[in-house]
Amino acid sequence: MSRQYHIKINGELIPVSEAVYRAYQQPKWREKKQKNVRNGLECSFNVMLENGLEHKIDPTQPCMDEIIAEKLLFEALLEAIAALDDDERNLIYALFYKGKSERSYSEETGVPRKTLAYRRDKVLEKMRRIIEKK
């Protein structure tokens, strides 16, 4: 038993061959597939609005611009840290990553606390200049 194909014209189902049916339906199928691919790949605000998804936008979540800006700043920060010498890098690591106080780092290294504070300020200024060049 072979399958029968029909197309709807002016509300009336017209029997057609498989080739005619496929030729008639192909543009619809192509459009549907492109829409599915586009919706799957794009995450633009306009596509969400077209699909009625505006109510699903969570204002507490960072937008794409914020994510990109944060990533660029993070990369610039890594480059700035890489540009530091070992003593500068160790100071920044101890104070900002390990969370040590200037006093405890001073006791650990034997460098006076005021000297560490001065060096910290100079290193942070150096990093700021490196990041601003980007």
N, C-alpha and C positions, 0 to 999 in steps of 0.2 A: 504494500500500500504506500503510494507516494504522497508526500506532503503537499497540501494545496496552499498557494500563496495568494494573498489578497491585499489590495491597497484601497484606502478609503478616499474617495473623490466625491465631493459635495454630499457627504453623509452616506454615500452608498458604497458598499464593499464590492470591488471589481476583481474577479479572478484574473491572475496574471501568472506568467512563468517565473521560475526562480530567478532567472537573469534579470527580468524587468523589476521584480521585487527588490533584489539586491541593489540595482542601479538607483531605484527610487529611494531606498532607505539609507544608502551609503552616506550622503551628506549629513543626515541626521545622526548617524552613528559616529561619524568623524567629529561633528560638533560636540556631541556628548563626551566622547573620549578626550578631546582637547580641553573641555571644561573640567573634567575629572583630573586630568594631569595638571592643569593650571591651578586648580584648587589644592591639589596635593603638594605642589611645589611653592606656590606663592603664599606669602603670609602678609600681604599688604592690607592696609586699612580699607582700601576701596573694594577689594575682593570680599572682605568680611562684611562690608555694608551691602554689597550686591546680594550676598547670601543670607542677609538678615541676622548676622552674628554680632551686631553691635552691642547687644546686651551681655555678651560673653567676655568683653574686654574687662580685665581686672586692673583697675587704676592703682592698686597697691604693687603690682608687678612692674619692674623696670621696662621701659620701651626699648626698641631695638637701638635707637640713637644712644641711649644711656649705656647699654651693654657695650656697644662699639667704643664709645668714649672711654669707658672704664678699662676695656681691653687695651686700647692705645696708651692710656696713662700707665697701666701696669707694665706694658712693654717698654715704655720710656723709663720707668722706674728701674726695671731690670738692667737696662743699658747704663743708667746712671750709676747703679751699684757696681756694675762690671768695670766702670771707669775709675773706681776708687782704688787706692793702694790697700795693702793688707791691713795695716793699722786702722785706717778709716773704715774699712769694711767690717772689721772686728768690733769696732766701737758701735757702729750702727746696728750690727747684728745683736750685740749684747743689750743695748738699751731699748731697741724697738721690737726685736723679734723674740728675745728671751725675756724681756720685761724687767731686766735688772735695773736697780736704782744706780744713780751716779755714785753714791756712797759705796755700795757693795762692789761695783766695778772698779772703783778707785782702790779699795782694799785688795781686790784680786790682782790688779796690775801694778800697784805701787805708785800710780800716777795721781797727783793731787786732784781732788774733786773739782776745784775751780779750773784747773787745766783741762780736765775732761769736758766740762761745760763749754769752755772756749772752743775746744776742738770739735765738739758736737755741733755747735753753731756754724763753724767754718765748713764742716763737711756737709751739713744740710744746705748751706748757701751754694756750695759747689754743685750739689745734686740739682738744686733748683735751676741754676744756670744751664746745666746739661739738658734738663728736661725742657726748658724754654727754647732752646735752640732747635728742638724738634718741630 
